[in-house]
Amino acid sequence: MAECRTLFAKKLHDYGASWRILRPASLTDQLFIKAKRIRSLEIKKETLVGEGIRPEFIALINYGIVGLIQLEKGYVDEVDISTEEALTLYDRHAIEALQLMIRKNHDYDEAWRSMRVSSYTDFILTKIQRIKEIEDLHGQTLVSEGIDANYMDIINYAVFGAIKLTESESTQTEDIEGIRE
């Protein structure tokens, strides 16, 4: 999460809180684009742009937190918050997502560690589809969790993906260094 926050702060420096202009459907589409790219790279096994899967999981984490902020504050026509306020909001929602992850990890016994990264991608795409349906229903669901719960799940699945990819990169590096010795 520190890596995600650092990137978020750097982008705030470069662009300000320009994401405050995003309406809910546009934010959902941005999440969709990132998740679809991950799925495409998983299937094709190559990238022509040069960026891999892990940066897209980081983007999903940050856009998920942006989504939570937008749900709280609504969208605007002009940027209305400072970098400091944006980071404060970011930190609060990141902590909420972490607390949820800790509670779920307890109940699910860290099952995510045995899952495939591609499953996280599919679950994220499913959550995005659910958000689209809830948006189409103008939030009037009968039994479902709201958009915020889906954003939290997207954040957490993306965190799992980023962690697993980091661990696999670390293992591959250790294997290569072992071969050299």
OpenMM code with the backbone's topology and positions (N, CA, C; nanometers):
from openmm import Vec3, app, unit

residues = "MET ALA GLU CYS ARG THR LEU PHE ALA LYS LYS LEU HIS ASP TYR GLY ALA SER TRP ARG ILE LEU ARG PRO ALA SER LEU THR ASP GLN LEU PHE ILE LYS ALA LYS ARG ILE ARG SER LEU GLU ILE LYS LYS GLU THR LEU VAL GLY GLU GLY ILE ARG PRO GLU PHE ILE ALA LEU ILE ASN TYR GLY ILE VAL GLY LEU ILE GLN LEU GLU LYS GLY TYR VAL ASP GLU VAL ASP ILE SER THR GLU GLU ALA LEU THR LEU TYR ASP ARG HIS ALA ILE GLU ALA LEU GLN LEU MET ILE ARG LYS ASN HIS ASP TYR ASP GLU ALA TRP ARG SER MET ARG VAL SER SER TYR THR ASP PHE ILE LEU THR LYS ILE GLN ARG ILE LYS GLU ILE GLU ASP LEU HIS GLY GLN THR LEU VAL SER GLU GLY ILE ASP ALA ASN TYR MET ASP ILE ILE ASN TYR ALA VAL PHE GLY ALA ILE LYS LEU THR GLU SER GLU SER THR GLN THR GLU ASP ILE GLU GLY ILE ARG GLU".split()
positions = [
    Vec3(0.0825, -0.1199, 0.0000),
    Vec3(0.0000, 0.0000, 0.0000),
    Vec3(0.0865, 0.1257, 0.0000),
    Vec3(0.2043, 0.1161, 0.0598),
    Vec3(0.2941, 0.2321, 0.0576),
    Vec3(0.3347, 0.2643, -0.0865),
    Vec3(0.3601, 0.1608, -0.1646),
    Vec3(0.3937, 0.1805, -0.3059),
    Vec3(0.2773, 0.2469, -0.3804),
    Vec3(0.1557, 0.2022, -0.3529),
    Vec3(0.0367, 0.2596, -0.4176),
    Vec3(0.0210, 0.4062, -0.3798),
    Vec3(0.0387, 0.4362, -0.2507),
    Vec3(0.0225, 0.5735, -0.2038),
    Vec3(0.1295, 0.6644, -0.2642),
    Vec3(0.2520, 0.6150, -0.2738),
    Vec3(0.3601, 0.6943, -0.3324),
    Vec3(0.3268, 0.7308, -0.4771),
    Vec3(0.2799, 0.6326, -0.5540),
    Vec3(0.2414, 0.6594, -0.6924),
    Vec3(0.1248, 0.7576, -0.6977),
    Vec3(0.0258, 0.7399, -0.6114),
    Vec3(-0.0895, 0.8296, -0.6055),
    Vec3(-0.0433, 0.9734, -0.5769),
    Vec3(0.0485, 0.9890, -0.4815),
    Vec3(0.0999, 1.1225, -0.4466),
    Vec3(0.1758, 1.1851, -0.5638),
    Vec3(0.2536, 1.1060, -0.6346),
    Vec3(0.3273, 1.1577, -0.7507),
    Vec3(0.2308, 1.2024, -0.8605),
    Vec3(0.1253, 1.1238, -0.8817),
    Vec3(0.0271, 1.1622, -0.9835),
    Vec3(-0.0512, 1.2862, -0.9395),
    Vec3(-0.0759, 1.2981, -0.8094),
    Vec3(-0.1390, 1.4203, -0.7580),
    Vec3(-0.0511, 1.5416, -0.7877),
    Vec3(0.0783, 1.5241, -0.7716),
    Vec3(0.1715, 1.6329, -0.8010),
    Vec3(0.1616, 1.6730, -0.9479),
    Vec3(0.1601, 1.5707, -1.0360),
    Vec3(0.1615, 1.5971, -1.1798),
    Vec3(0.0274, 1.6468, -1.2333),
    Vec3(-0.0829, 1.5895, -1.1841),
    Vec3(-0.2146, 1.6171, -1.2425),
    Vec3(-0.3133, 1.6849, -1.1481),
    Vec3(-0.2757, 1.6995, -1.0214),
    Vec3(-0.3732, 1.7451, -0.9239),
    Vec3(-0.4793, 1.6366, -0.9061),
    Vec3(-0.5873, 1.6720, -0.8424),
    Vec3(-0.6962, 1.5755, -0.8198),
    Vec3(-0.7935, 1.5792, -0.9376),
    Vec3(-0.7389, 1.5702, -1.0588),
    Vec3(-0.8214, 1.5787, -1.1801),
    Vec3(-0.9299, 1.4714, -1.1835),
    Vec3(-0.9098, 1.3604, -1.1141),
    Vec3(-1.0082, 1.2524, -1.1067),
    Vec3(-1.1376, 1.2955, -1.0376),
    Vec3(-1.1373, 1.4088, -0.9687),
    Vec3(-1.2602, 1.4574, -0.9029),
    Vec3(-1.3700, 1.4853, -1.0056),
    Vec3(-1.3326, 1.5011, -1.1310),
    Vec3(-1.4280, 1.5310, -1.2382),
    Vec3(-1.4995, 1.4035, -1.2863),
    Vec3(-1.4440, 1.2874, -1.2577),
    Vec3(-1.5009, 1.1614, -1.3066),
    Vec3(-1.6390, 1.1342, -1.2470),
    Vec3(-1.7347, 1.1122, -1.3356),
    Vec3(-1.8666, 1.0669, -1.2916),
    Vec3(-1.8582, 0.9173, -1.2622),
    Vec3(-1.9536, 0.8633, -1.1857),
    Vec3(-1.9446, 0.7219, -1.1466),
    Vec3(-1.9253, 0.6257, -1.2636),
    Vec3(-2.0016, 0.6398, -1.3699),
    Vec3(-1.9901, 0.5470, -1.4826),
    Vec3(-1.8523, 0.5546, -1.5477),
    Vec3(-1.7951, 0.6735, -1.5546),
    Vec3(-1.6612, 0.6879, -1.6142),
    Vec3(-1.5553, 0.6210, -1.5281),
    Vec3(-1.5691, 0.6325, -1.3986),
    Vec3(-1.4756, 0.5661, -1.3075),
    Vec3(-1.4884, 0.4138, -1.3206),
    Vec3(-1.6117, 0.3658, -1.3312),
    Vec3(-1.6341, 0.2231, -1.3511),
    Vec3(-1.5684, 0.1773, -1.4810),
    Vec3(-1.5810, 0.2567, -1.5866),
    Vec3(-1.5178, 0.2209, -1.7136),
    Vec3(-1.3653, 0.2210, -1.7027),
    Vec3(-1.3095, 0.3113, -1.6255),
    Vec3(-1.1637, 0.3136, -1.6061),
    Vec3(-1.1180, 0.1862, -1.5351),
    Vec3(-1.1917, 0.1456, -1.4326),
    Vec3(-1.1608, 0.0200, -1.3646),
    Vec3(-1.1708, -0.0974, -1.4634),
    Vec3(-1.2735, -0.0945, -1.5464),
    Vec3(-1.2958, -0.1996, -1.6452),
    Vec3(-1.1779, -0.2094, -1.7426),
    Vec3(-1.1325, -0.0948, -1.7912),
    Vec3(-1.0196, -0.0925, -1.8847),
    Vec3(-0.8960, -0.1572, -1.8223),
    Vec3(-0.8666, -0.1226, -1.6986),
    Vec3(-0.7491, -0.1780, -1.6302),
    Vec3(-0.7627, -0.3292, -1.6120),
    Vec3(-0.8807, -0.3739, -1.5661),
    Vec3(-0.9006, -0.5170, -1.5427),
    Vec3(-0.8992, -0.5958, -1.6741),
    Vec3(-0.9583, -0.5404, -1.7787),
    Vec3(-0.9568, -0.6081, -1.9087),
    Vec3(-0.8142, -0.6193, -1.9623),
    Vec3(-0.7325, -0.5186, -1.9390),
    Vec3(-0.5937, -0.5261, -1.9847),
    Vec3(-0.5199, -0.6378, -1.9115),
    Vec3(-0.5446, -0.6499, -1.7817),
    Vec3(-0.4818, -0.7589, -1.7069),
    Vec3(-0.5223, -0.8931, -1.7668),
    Vec3(-0.6512, -0.9090, -1.7895),
    Vec3(-0.7000, -1.0366, -1.8454),
    Vec3(-0.6387, -1.0624, -1.9830),
    Vec3(-0.6310, -0.9598, -2.0651),
    Vec3(-0.5713, -0.9725, -2.1976),
    Vec3(-0.4260, -1.0162, -2.1887),
    Vec3(-0.3507, -0.9550, -2.0982),
    Vec3(-0.2098, -0.9921, -2.0818),
    Vec3(-0.1953, -1.1331, -2.0273),
    Vec3(-0.2858, -1.1733, -1.9380),
    Vec3(-0.2808, -1.3094, -1.8850),
    Vec3(-0.3024, -1.4113, -1.9970),
    Vec3(-0.3923, -1.3799, -2.0875),
    Vec3(-0.4245, -1.4724, -2.1966),
    Vec3(-0.3170, -1.4706, -2.3053),
    Vec3(-0.2759, -1.3508, -2.3471),
    Vec3(-0.1794, -1.3385, -2.4571),
    Vec3(-0.0360, -1.3669, -2.4146),
    Vec3(-0.0065, -1.3507, -2.2865),
    Vec3(0.1275, -1.3758, -2.2321),
    Vec3(0.2350, -1.2820, -2.2853),
    Vec3(0.1939, -1.1690, -2.3428),
    Vec3(0.2917, -1.0688, -2.3869),
    Vec3(0.2254, -0.9319, -2.3889),
    Vec3(0.3089, -0.8299, -2.3759),
    Vec3(0.2622, -0.6925, -2.3833),
    Vec3(0.3375, -0.6197, -2.4923),
    Vec3(0.2677, -0.5411, -2.5697),
    Vec3(0.3335, -0.4600, -2.6723),
    Vec3(0.3586, -0.3183, -2.6227),
    Vec3(0.2984, -0.2831, -2.5090),
    Vec3(0.3146, -0.1494, -2.4519),
    Vec3(0.4348, -0.1441, -2.3579),
    Vec3(0.4709, -0.2578, -2.3023),
    Vec3(0.5884, -0.2613, -2.2166),
    Vec3(0.5580, -0.2685, -2.0680),
    Vec3(0.4371, -0.2337, -2.0273),
    Vec3(0.4017, -0.2437, -1.8861),
    Vec3(0.3320, -0.3759, -1.8624),
    Vec3(0.3638, -0.4393, -1.7511),
    Vec3(0.3062, -0.5689, -1.7216),
    Vec3(0.1777, -0.5611, -1.6409),
    Vec3(0.1453, -0.6711, -1.5787),
    Vec3(0.0204, -0.6861, -1.5051),
    Vec3(0.0240, -0.6129, -1.3709),
    Vec3(0.1339, -0.6221, -1.3003),
    Vec3(0.1400, -0.5656, -1.1655),
    Vec3(0.1059, -0.4164, -1.1617),
    Vec3(0.1576, -0.3339, -1.2549),
    Vec3(0.1188, -0.1919, -1.2526),
    Vec3(-0.0321, -0.1700, -1.2690),
    Vec3(-0.0980, -0.2603, -1.3387),
    Vec3(-0.2429, -0.2482, -1.3551),
    Vec3(-0.3151, -0.2812, -1.2249),
    Vec3(-0.2631, -0.3777, -1.1479),
    Vec3(-0.3213, -0.4041, -1.0159),
    Vec3(-0.3042, -0.2826, -0.9252),
    Vec3(-0.1877, -0.2175, -0.9330),
    Vec3(-0.1640, -0.0955, -0.8545),
    Vec3(-0.2651, 0.0113, -0.8958),
    Vec3(-0.2881, 0.0252, -1.0257),
    Vec3(-0.3863, 0.1236, -1.0744),
    Vec3(-0.5259, 0.0904, -1.0234),
    Vec3(-0.5624, -0.0375, -1.0216),
    Vec3(-0.6935, -0.0767, -0.9704),
    Vec3(-0.7091, -0.0406, -0.8229),
    Vec3(-0.6025, -0.0589, -0.7466),
    Vec3(-0.6061, -0.0208, -0.6050),
    Vec3(-0.6325, 0.1289, -0.5937),
    Vec3(-0.5549, 0.2075, -0.6671),
    Vec3(-0.5694, 0.3530, -0.6564),
    Vec3(-0.7038, 0.4021, -0.7104),
    Vec3(-0.7485, 0.3470, -0.8221),
    Vec3(-0.8797, 0.3873, -0.8736),
    Vec3(-0.9930, 0.3390, -0.7836),
    Vec3(-0.9754, 0.2258, -0.7182),
    Vec3(-1.0755, 0.1804, -0.6213),
    Vec3(-1.0886, 0.2781, -0.5066),
    Vec3(-0.9751, 0.3284, -0.4586),
    Vec3(-0.9780, 0.4281, -0.3508),
    Vec3(-1.0377, 0.5591, -0.4025),
    Vec3(-1.0031, 0.5977, -0.5237),
    Vec3(-1.0652, 0.7156, -0.5853),
    Vec3(-1.2170, 0.6967, -0.5904),
    Vec3(-1.2606, 0.5762, -0.6255),
    Vec3(-1.4040, 0.5474, -0.6301),
    Vec3(-1.4708, 0.5694, -0.4955),
    Vec3(-1.4063, 0.5239, -0.3897),
    Vec3(-1.4616, 0.5443, -0.2556),
    Vec3(-1.4699, 0.6925, -0.2212),
    Vec3(-1.3670, 0.7674, -0.2592),
    Vec3(-1.3679, 0.9124, -0.2354),
    Vec3(-1.4811, 0.9767, -0.3143),
    Vec3(-1.4964, 0.9375, -0.4398),
    Vec3(-1.6013, 0.9949, -0.5240),
    Vec3(-1.7404, 0.9619, -0.4698),
    Vec3(-1.7596, 0.8405, -0.4177),
    Vec3(-1.8883, 0.8057, -0.3570),
    Vec3(-1.9182, 0.8962, -0.2382),
    Vec3(-1.8146, 0.9253, -0.1619),
    Vec3(-1.8297, 1.0099, -0.0434),
    Vec3(-1.8568, 1.1554, -0.0805),
    Vec3(-1.7825, 1.2073, -0.1760),
    Vec3(-1.7871, 1.3503, -0.2052),
    Vec3(-1.8698, 1.3873, -0.3284),
    Vec3(-1.8972, 1.2898, -0.4152),
    Vec3(-1.9636, 1.3207, -0.5412),
    Vec3(-1.8627, 1.3783, -0.6403),
    Vec3(-1.9037, 1.3843, -0.7658),
    Vec3(-1.8136, 1.4396, -0.8677),
    Vec3(-1.8388, 1.5899, -0.8800),
    Vec3(-1.7417, 1.6587, -0.9395),
    Vec3(-1.7485, 1.8042, -0.9549),
    Vec3(-1.7085, 1.8424, -1.0976),
    Vec3(-1.7334, 1.9655, -1.1334),
    Vec3(-1.6943, 2.0140, -1.2660),
    Vec3(-1.5529, 2.0705, -1.2674),
    Vec3(-1.5025, 2.1089, -1.1515),
    Vec3(-1.3659, 2.1604, -1.1387),
    Vec3(-1.3053, 2.1032, -1.0115),
    Vec3(-1.1762, 2.0794, -1.0163),
    Vec3(-1.1068, 2.0235, -0.9011),
    Vec3(-1.1303, 2.1133, -0.7793),
    Vec3(-1.1692, 2.0491, -0.6690),
    Vec3(-1.2100, 2.1256, -0.5513),
    Vec3(-1.1366, 2.0876, -0.4235),
    Vec3(-1.0328, 2.0035, -0.4353),
    Vec3(-0.9585, 1.9648, -0.3157),
    Vec3(-0.8087, 1.9794, -0.3397),
    Vec3(-0.7383, 2.0026, -0.2309),
    Vec3(-0.5929, 2.0165, -0.2368),
    Vec3(-0.5269, 1.8791, -0.2357),
    Vec3(-0.4003, 1.8786, -0.2640),
    Vec3(-0.3225, 1.7550, -0.2568),
    Vec3(-0.3286, 1.6967, -0.1170),
    Vec3(-0.3176, 1.7819, -0.0171),
    Vec3(-0.3191, 1.7358, 0.1218),
    Vec3(-0.4521, 1.6698, 0.1557),
    Vec3(-0.5638, 1.7328, 0.1151),
    Vec3(-0.6950, 1.6744, 0.1429),
    Vec3(-0.7125, 1.5428, 0.0678),
    Vec3(-0.6666, 1.5386, -0.0566),
    Vec3(-0.6765, 1.4153, -0.1349),
    Vec3(-0.5998, 1.3019, -0.0669),
    Vec3(-0.4805, 1.3305, -0.0165),
    Vec3(-0.4008, 1.2284, 0.0512),
    Vec3(-0.4642, 1.1850, 0.1826),
    Vec3(-0.5247, 1.2784, 0.2541),
    Vec3(-0.5949, 1.2444, 0.3784),
    Vec3(-0.7121, 1.1511, 0.3494),
    Vec3(-0.7888, 1.1827, 0.2462),
    Vec3(-0.9006, 1.0969, 0.2064),
    Vec3(-0.8493, 0.9600, 0.1609),
    Vec3(-0.7432, 0.9616, 0.0830),
    Vec3(-0.6818, 0.8376, 0.0352),
    Vec3(-0.6440, 0.7494, 0.1539),
    Vec3(-0.5738, 0.8086, 0.2499),
    Vec3(-0.5277, 0.7323, 0.3664),
    Vec3(-0.6443, 0.6724, 0.4440),
    Vec3(-0.7495, 0.7484, 0.4634),
    Vec3(-0.8649, 0.6995, 0.5388),
    Vec3(-0.9289, 0.5796, 0.4693),
    Vec3(-0.9486, 0.5907, 0.3398),
    Vec3(-1.0115, 0.4803, 0.2672),
    Vec3(-0.9180, 0.3602, 0.2530),
    Vec3(-0.7887, 0.3836, 0.2416),
    Vec3(-0.6923, 0.2733, 0.2364),
    Vec3(-0.6940, 0.1963, 0.3685),
    Vec3(-0.7027, 0.2676, 0.4793),
    Vec3(-0.7093, 0.2024, 0.6112),
    Vec3(-0.8381, 0.1217, 0.6239),
    Vec3(-0.9502, 0.1776, 0.5776),
    Vec3(-1.0771, 0.1038, 0.5818),
    Vec3(-1.0686, -0.0253, 0.5000),
    Vec3(-1.0065, -0.0172, 0.3827),
    Vec3(-0.9915, -0.1367, 0.2983),
    Vec3(-0.9016, -0.2391, 0.3673),
    Vec3(-0.7944, -0.1936, 0.4297),
    Vec3(-0.7040, -0.2831, 0.5013),
    Vec3(-0.7754, -0.3501, 0.6182),
    Vec3(-0.8535, -0.2737, 0.6923),
    Vec3(-0.9265, -0.3318, 0.8052),
    Vec3(-1.0247, -0.4391, 0.7583),
    Vec3(-1.0919, -0.4135, 0.6461),
    Vec3(-1.1813, -0.5137, 0.5896),
    Vec3(-1.1031, -0.6378, 0.5484),
    Vec3(-0.9876, -0.6169, 0.4846),
    Vec3(-0.9049, -0.7291, 0.4419),
    Vec3(-0.8640, -0.8148, 0.5625),
    Vec3(-0.8259, -0.7515, 0.6703),
    Vec3(-0.7844, -0.8243, 0.7905),
    Vec3(-0.9003, -0.9074, 0.8450),
    Vec3(-1.0199, -0.8490, 0.8504),
    Vec3(-1.1367, -0.9232, 0.8995),
    Vec3(-1.1689, -1.0416, 0.8082),
    Vec3(-1.1666, -1.0182, 0.6773),
    Vec3(-1.1970, -1.1267, 0.5830),
    Vec3(-1.0882, -1.2338, 0.5854),
    Vec3(-0.9618, -1.1929, 0.5975),
    Vec3(-0.8534, -1.2905, 0.6060),
    Vec3(-0.8728, -1.3826, 0.7256),
    Vec3(-0.9213, -1.3269, 0.8347),
    Vec3(-0.9497, -1.4081, 0.9535),
    Vec3(-1.0569, -1.5110, 0.9222),
    Vec3(-1.1675, -1.4653, 0.8641),
    Vec3(-1.2807, -1.5549, 0.8376),
    Vec3(-1.2517, -1.6561, 0.7272),
    Vec3(-1.1778, -1.6146, 0.6254),
    Vec3(-1.1494, -1.7022, 0.5118),
    Vec3(-1.0154, -1.7748, 0.5247),
    Vec3(-0.9473, -1.7528, 0.6359),
    Vec3(-0.8216, -1.8227, 0.6642),
    Vec3(-0.7169, -1.8014, 0.5553),
    Vec3(-0.7115, -1.6773, 0.5028),
    Vec3(-0.6140, -1.6394, 0.3999),
    Vec3(-0.6170, -1.7316, 0.2779),
    Vec3(-0.7371, -1.7688, 0.2363),
    Vec3(-0.7529, -1.8548, 0.1182),
    Vec3(-0.6921, -1.7922, -0.0066),
    Vec3(-0.6851, -1.6600, -0.0103),
    Vec3(-0.6316, -1.5901, -0.1283),
    Vec3(-0.4906, -1.6344, -0.1618),
    Vec3(-0.4151, -1.6770, -0.0626),
    Vec3(-0.2764, -1.7175, -0.0877),
    Vec3(-0.2680, -1.8433, -0.1746),
    Vec3(-0.3743, -1.9232, -0.1757),
    Vec3(-0.3764, -2.0461, -0.2563),
    Vec3(-0.4463, -2.0278, -0.3906),
    Vec3(-0.4933, -1.9077, -0.4153),
    Vec3(-0.5658, -1.8811, -0.5406),
    Vec3(-0.4699, -1.8431, -0.6527),
    Vec3(-0.5176, -1.8548, -0.7740),
    Vec3(-0.4428, -1.8107, -0.8917),
    Vec3(-0.4651, -1.6607, -0.9111),
    Vec3(-0.3650, -1.5933, -0.9618),
    Vec3(-0.3772, -1.4502, -0.9899),
    Vec3(-0.4894, -1.4256, -1.0909),
    Vec3(-0.5040, -1.5151, -1.1866),
    Vec3(-0.6099, -1.4981, -1.2868),
    Vec3(-0.7489, -1.4988, -1.2232),
    Vec3(-0.7647, -1.5676, -1.1109),
    Vec3(-0.8943, -1.5651, -1.0416),
    Vec3(-0.9223, -1.4268, -0.9837),
    Vec3(-0.8197, -1.3606, -0.9320),
    Vec3(-0.8401, -1.2236, -0.8824),
    Vec3(-0.8926, -1.1357, -0.9957),
    Vec3(-0.8320, -1.1528, -1.1130),
    Vec3(-0.8742, -1.0739, -1.2293),
    Vec3(-1.0211, -1.0994, -1.2608),
    Vec3(-1.0602, -1.2248, -1.2635),
    Vec3(-1.1993, -1.2582, -1.2943),
    Vec3(-1.2943, -1.2051, -1.1872),
    Vec3(-1.2539, -1.2148, -1.0613),
    Vec3(-1.3388, -1.1626, -0.9534),
    Vec3(-1.3515, -1.0109, -0.9628),
    Vec3(-1.2431, -0.9434, -0.9989),
    Vec3(-1.2476, -0.7981, -1.0164),
    Vec3(-1.3422, -0.7623, -1.1305),
    Vec3(-1.3308, -0.8328, -1.2420),
    Vec3(-1.4218, -0.8068, -1.3542),
    Vec3(-1.5670, -0.8314, -1.3146),
    Vec3(-1.5906, -0.9337, -1.2331),
    Vec3(-1.7263, -0.9603, -1.1843),
    Vec3(-1.7752, -0.8459, -1.0966),
    Vec3(-1.6907, -0.7963, -1.0097),
    Vec3(-1.7277, -0.6832, -0.9229),
    Vec3(-1.7592, -0.5598, -1.0066),
    Vec3(-1.6815, -0.5367, -1.1116),
    Vec3(-1.7065, -0.4221, -1.1997),
    Vec3(-1.8411, -0.4380, -1.2691),
    Vec3(-1.8710, -0.5579, -1.3141),
    Vec3(-2.0011, -0.5829, -1.3776),
    Vec3(-2.1141, -0.5572, -1.2775),
    Vec3(-2.0946, -0.5982, -1.1543),
    Vec3(-2.1955, -0.5722, -1.0505),
    Vec3(-2.2140, -0.4225, -1.0287),
    Vec3(-2.1036, -0.3493, -1.0278),
    Vec3(-2.1132, -0.2033, -1.0122),
    Vec3(-2.1943, -0.1447, -1.1266),
    Vec3(-2.1678, -0.1904, -1.2487),
    Vec3(-2.2437, -0.1408, -1.3651),
    Vec3(-2.3928, -0.1668, -1.3471),
    Vec3(-2.4272, -0.2851, -1.3011),
    Vec3(-2.5685, -0.3189, -1.2799),
    Vec3(-2.6305, -0.2295, -1.1725),
    Vec3(-2.5578, -0.2080, -1.0636),
    Vec3(-2.6077, -0.1220, -0.9554),
    Vec3(-2.6239, 0.0211, -1.0053),
    Vec3(-2.5283, 0.0678, -1.0858),
    Vec3(-2.5411, 0.2020, -1.1439),
    Vec3(-2.6650, 0.2103, -1.2329),
    Vec3(-2.6880, 0.1071, -1.3134),
    Vec3(-2.8056, 0.1056, -1.4004),
    Vec3(-2.9354, 0.1050, -1.3200),
    Vec3(-2.9311, 0.0466, -1.1997),
    Vec3(-3.0479, 0.0445, -1.1108),
    Vec3(-3.0547, 0.1694, -1.0227),
    Vec3(-2.9634, 0.2644, -1.0462),
    Vec3(-2.9550, 0.3883, -0.9666),
    Vec3(-2.9415, 0.3577, -0.8176),
    Vec3(-2.8686, 0.2499, -0.7869),
    Vec3(-2.8421, 0.2137, -0.6486),
    Vec3(-2.9567, 0.1440, -0.5779),
    Vec3(-3.0659, 0.1201, -0.6471),
    Vec3(-3.1852, 0.0608, -0.5850),
    Vec3(-3.1782, -0.0924, -0.5902),
    Vec3(-3.0940, -0.1513, -0.5089),
    Vec3(-3.0805, -0.2968, -0.5044),
    Vec3(-3.1763, -0.3546, -0.4012),
    Vec3(-3.2030, -0.4832, -0.4126),
    Vec3(-3.2925, -0.5504, -0.3182),
    Vec3(-3.2157, -0.6181, -0.2052),
    Vec3(-3.1085, -0.6871, -0.2387),
    Vec3(-3.0353, -0.7613, -0.1359),
    Vec3(-2.8836, -0.7446, -0.1457),
    Vec3(-2.8372, -0.6771, -0.2461),
    Vec3(-2.6937, -0.6715, -0.2736),
    Vec3(-2.6229, -0.5644, -0.1920),
    Vec3(-2.4921, -0.5881, -0.1750),
    Vec3(-2.4071, -0.4852, -0.1163),
    Vec3(-2.4008, -0.3685, -0.2131),
    Vec3(-2.3624, -0.2549, -0.1656),
    Vec3(-2.3558, -0.1376, -0.2513),
    Vec3(-2.2278, -0.1292, -0.3314),
    Vec3(-2.2166, -0.0204, -0.4040),
    Vec3(-2.0986, 0.0038, -0.4866),
    Vec3(-1.9733, 0.0114, -0.4001),
    Vec3(-1.9843, 0.0724, -0.2832),
    Vec3(-1.8677, 0.0860, -0.1957),
    Vec3(-1.8087, -0.0494, -0.1579),
    Vec3(-1.8926, -0.1478, -0.1279),
    Vec3(-1.8437, -0.2807, -0.0923),
    Vec3(-1.7716, -0.3454, -0.2112),
    Vec3(-1.8221, -0.3209, -0.3306),
    Vec3(-1.7569, -0.3744, -0.4498),
    Vec3(-1.6225, -0.3073, -0.4737),
    Vec3(-1.6134, -0.1751, -0.4509),
    Vec3(-1.4839, -0.1068, -0.4607),
    Vec3(-1.3844, -0.1658, -0.3610),
    Vec3(-1.4307, -0.1902, -0.2386),
    Vec3(-1.3420, -0.2460, -0.1357),
    Vec3(-1.2906, -0.3834, -0.1792),
    Vec3(-1.3796, -0.4650, -0.2362),
    Vec3(-1.3370, -0.5970, -0.2820),
    Vec3(-1.2381, -0.5863, -0.3978),
    Vec3(-1.2619, -0.4927, -0.4891),
    Vec3(-1.1680, -0.4711, -0.6002),
    Vec3(-1.0311, -0.4331, -0.5457),
    Vec3(-1.0290, -0.3407, -0.4516),
    Vec3(-0.9015, -0.2995, -0.3900),
    Vec3(-0.8309, -0.4207, -0.3310),
    Vec3(-0.9037, -0.4994, -0.2538),
    Vec3(-0.8401, -0.6118, -0.1857),
    Vec3(-0.7942, -0.7205, -0.2813),
    Vec3(-0.8738, -0.7534, -0.3832),
    Vec3(-0.8271, -0.8519, -0.4822),
    Vec3(-0.7038, -0.7998, -0.5561),
    Vec3(-0.7019, -0.6712, -0.5859),
    Vec3(-0.5859, -0.6135, -0.6546),
    Vec3(-0.4624, -0.6158, -0.5639),
    Vec3(-0.4808, -0.5914, -0.4355),
    Vec3(-0.3695, -0.6024, -0.3406),
    Vec3(-0.3162, -0.7458, -0.3410),
    Vec3(-0.4072, -0.8431, -0.3374),
    Vec3(-0.3638, -0.9826, -0.3407),
    Vec3(-0.2833, -1.0109, -0.4675),
    Vec3(-0.3319, -0.9610, -0.5809),
    Vec3(-0.2617, -0.9815, -0.7071),
    Vec3(-0.1231, -0.9199, -0.7059),
    Vec3(-0.1140, -0.7973, -0.6565),
    Vec3(0.0161, -0.7290, -0.6506),
    Vec3(0.1123, -0.8041, -0.5589),
    Vec3(0.0613, -0.8529, -0.4462),
    Vec3(0.1462, -0.9274, -0.3528),
    Vec3(0.1943, -1.0573, -0.4173),
    Vec3(0.1021, -1.1324, -0.4760),
    Vec3(0.1407, -1.2613, -0.5357),
    Vec3(0.2408, -1.2410, -0.6491),
    Vec3(0.2209, -1.1382, -0.7303),
    Vec3(0.3155, -1.1135, -0.8396),
    Vec3(0.4514, -1.0714, -0.7859),
    Vec3(0.4538, -0.9946, -0.6790),
    Vec3(0.5802, -0.9557, -0.6158),
    Vec3(0.6508, -1.0790, -0.5609),
    Vec3(0.5743, -1.1661, -0.4956),
    Vec3(0.6333, -1.2882, -0.4405),
    Vec3(0.6878, -1.3780, -0.5505),
    Vec3(0.6152, -1.3900, -0.6618),
    Vec3(0.6635, -1.4762, -0.7704),
    Vec3(0.7864, -1.4164, -0.8375),
    Vec3(0.7921, -1.2837, -0.8501),
    Vec3(0.9117, -1.2187, -0.9050),
    Vec3(1.0308, -1.2432, -0.8137),
    Vec3(1.0069, -1.2351, -0.6831),
    Vec3(1.1129, -1.2564, -0.5854),
    Vec3(1.1644, -1.4001, -0.5916),
    Vec3(1.0731, -1.4961, -0.6044),
    Vec3(1.1108, -1.6370, -0.6148),
    Vec3(1.1904, -1.6626, -0.7422),
    Vec3(1.1458, -1.6023, -0.8543),
    Vec3(1.2176, -1.6201, -0.9806),
    Vec3(1.3582, -1.5633, -0.9713),
    Vec3(1.3734, -1.4481, -0.9071),
    Vec3(1.5057, -1.3869, -0.8891),
    Vec3(1.5939, -1.4778, -0.8047),
    Vec3(1.5375, -1.5341, -0.6965),
    Vec3(1.6151, -1.6253, -0.6121),
    Vec3(1.6565, -1.7492, -0.6907),
    Vec3(1.5659, -1.8018, -0.7735),
    Vec3(1.5978, -1.9201, -0.8536),
    Vec3(1.7113, -1.8904, -0.9525),
    Vec3(1.7063, -1.7745, -1.0172),
    Vec3(1.8095, -1.7358, -1.1128),
    Vec3(1.9422, -1.7187, -1.0423),
    Vec3(1.9411, -1.6544, -0.9241),
    Vec3(2.0659, -1.6352, -0.8497),
    Vec3(2.1214, -1.7688, -0.8026),
    Vec3(2.0337, -1.8636, -0.7670),
    Vec3(2.0775, -1.9964, -0.7272),
    Vec3(2.1449, -2.0705, -0.8407),
    Vec3(2.0930, -2.0537, -0.9612),
    Vec3(2.1505, -2.1171, -1.0791),
    Vec3(2.2897, -2.0598, -1.1073),
    Vec3(2.3055, -1.9284, -1.0896),
    Vec3(2.4352, -1.8631, -1.1159),
    Vec3(2.5417, -1.9129, -1.0208),
    Vec3(2.5037, -1.9439, -0.8981),
    Vec3(2.6004, -1.9869, -0.7983),
    Vec3(2.6439, -2.1262, -0.8303),
] * unit.nanometer
topology = app.Topology()
chain = topology.addChain("A")
for resn in residues:
    res = topology.addResidue(resn, chain)
    for name in ("N", "CA", "C"):
        topology.addAtom(name, app.Element.getBySymbol(name[0]), res)
